[in-house]
Amino acid sequence: MTSDVQGGLTIHYKKHDVVCAAEENIFDLYIVVSGKLLVLVNKGTQITPLAYIEQNEYIGELSFFDLLPRSAHVLCLEDTTLIRIPDVELTRQMPRWLSTIAKNISTRIRSVDDLIASKGIRKQKAKSMAALSIEEQTHYYNILEEYCLSKHLPPLKAKKKEKK
């Protein structure tokens, strides 16, 4: 990852770089200028892809508005350029009433995400992302684990073996 001299807001990532990890306390918003990102979550060593993010899309909107830890991991599937909008810009450029609405919407989205995660709700005939192969899951898990160690974040939680 390198940062441009132009104000430090444009960031360049290499393929397989991690932009952020779940539970990380970074609240900036990122807009994709070029490249492709994969948003994913893990349950133990099982990696579940949630979305592909490409040019002109953004990541980090929930944390940007509600200042809560990241809800998912994001890594680069190819060399990627992002524009980083620091969370302090929210208070500088957004009226307080609008910021409050955005925070409440973020809270509602997180609540629905938690409900879906716990209940496994799926729409009938809904288009979903293909599961990752075991090799891909292992590869991404290792990348995320290395990132967490390098940032002094808690390690990813491996599944506990069930007692018989």
C-alpha positions in Angstrom: 0.0 0.0 0.0 1.3 3.5 -0.9 -0.2 6.9 -0.5 -0.1 9.7 -3.0 1.5 13.0 -2.2 -1.7 14.8 -3.2 -3.1 15.3 0.3 -2.7 11.6 1.2 -6.3 10.8 0.3 -5.6 8.6 -2.7 -4.3 5.2 -1.6 -2.9 2.5 -3.9 -3.2 -1.1 -2.8 -1.7 -4.2 -4.4 -3.5 -7.5 -5.2 -4.3 -9.3 -1.9 -3.7 -6.3 0.3 -6.2 -6.0 3.1 -8.0 -2.6 3.3 -9.6 -3.3 6.6 -10.6 -6.2 8.9 -13.8 -6.9 10.8 -13.8 -5.4 14.3 -11.1 -2.9 13.3 -11.6 0.6 14.7 -11.0 2.5 11.5 -13.9 4.7 10.5 -12.9 6.2 7.2 -15.0 5.9 4.1 -13.4 4.6 0.9 -14.4 5.2 -2.7 -13.0 2.9 -5.4 -11.3 4.7 -8.2 -10.0 1.5 -9.9 -9.6 -2.1 -9.1 -11.8 -4.7 -7.5 -12.4 -5.5 -3.8 -13.9 -8.5 -2.1 -16.0 -8.0 1.1 -16.1 -11.1 3.3 -16.7 -12.4 6.7 -15.4 -15.4 8.6 -16.8 -17.9 11.0 -13.7 -19.7 12.2 -11.7 -20.7 9.2 -14.8 -20.6 6.9 -14.7 -17.5 4.7 -17.9 -16.3 3.2 -17.9 -13.7 0.4 -20.5 -11.0 0.7 -19.9 -8.7 -2.2 -17.6 -7.5 -5.0 -16.9 -3.8 -4.9 -15.7 -2.0 -8.1 -15.1 1.4 -9.6 -17.3 4.3 -8.2 -18.6 2.1 -5.4 -17.7 2.6 -1.8 -16.9 0.7 1.5 -17.0 1.6 5.1 -20.2 3.6 5.2 -21.6 2.0 8.4 -18.4 2.7 10.4 -18.1 6.1 8.9 -21.5 7.2 10.2 -21.8 5.3 13.4 -18.2 5.1 14.5 -18.5 1.4 15.4 -15.9 -1.2 14.4 -15.9 -2.7 10.9 -18.4 -5.4 10.3 -16.5 -7.3 7.5 -13.1 -7.8 6.0 -12.2 -6.1 2.7 -9.3 -7.2 0.5 -8.1 -6.4 -3.0 -8.6 -8.9 -5.7 -6.4 -6.8 -8.0 -4.3 -3.7 -7.8 -6.7 -1.0 -6.5 -6.8 2.7 -6.0 -9.1 4.2 -3.3 -10.0 7.7 -2.2 -10.0 7.8 1.6 -12.4 10.2 3.2 -11.4 10.6 6.9 -14.3 10.2 9.4 -13.6 13.8 10.7 -15.0 15.1 7.5 -18.4 13.9 8.7 -18.5 16.5 11.5 -16.9 19.1 9.3 -19.2 18.9 6.3 -22.4 17.3 7.4 -25.1 19.1 9.4 -25.7 17.4 12.8 -29.3 16.5 12.1 -28.2 14.7 8.9 -25.4 12.9 10.7 -27.9 11.7 13.3 -30.1 10.3 10.6 -27.2 8.5 9.0 -26.1 7.0 12.3 -29.6 5.7 13.0 -29.8 4.2 9.5 -26.4 2.5 10.1 -27.7 1.1 13.4 -30.8 -0.3 11.7 -28.7 -1.9 9.0 -26.4 -3.5 11.5 -29.4 -4.9 13.4 -30.8 -6.5 10.2 -27.3 -7.8 9.4 -27.1 -9.4 12.8 -30.6 -10.9 12.4 -29.8 -12.4 9.0 -26.5 -13.8 10.4 -28.2 -15.4 13.3 -31.3 -16.7 11.6 -29.8 -17.5 8.2 -32.6 -15.7 6.3 -32.4 -16.1 2.6 -34.8 -14.8 -0.1 -36.3 -17.4 -2.4 -34.6 -17.4 -5.9 -32.3 -14.5 -4.8 -29.1 -14.2 -6.6 -26.2 -14.9 -4.3 -22.4 -15.1 -4.5 -20.8 -18.4 -5.3 -19.0 -20.0 -2.4 -15.3 -20.0 -2.3 -13.3 -23.1 -2.8 -11.4 -24.6 0.2 -8.1 -23.4 -1.3 -9.5 -19.8 -1.8 -10.9 -19.8 1.8 -7.5 -20.9 3.2 -5.7 -18.4 1.1 -7.9 -15.5 2.2 -7.9 -16.7 5.8 -4.1 -16.7 5.9 -4.0 -13.2 4.3 -6.4 -11.9 7.0 -4.6 -13.6 9.8 -1.3 -12.1 8.8 -2.9 -8.6 8.5 -4.4 -8.9 12.0 -1.1 -9.9 13.5 0.7 -7.0 11.7 -1.9 -4.5 13.0 -1.9 -6.0 16.6 -5.5 -6.9 16.2 -7.0 -10.0 17.9 -6.4 -13.1 15.8 -9.3 -14.5 13.7 -11.2 -17.0 15.8 -10.8 -20.5 14.5 -13.7 -22.9 15.0 -13.7 -24.8 18.2 -13.9 -28.5 17.9 -17.2 -29.8 19.2 -17.1 -32.3 22.0 -18.7 -35.6 21.4 
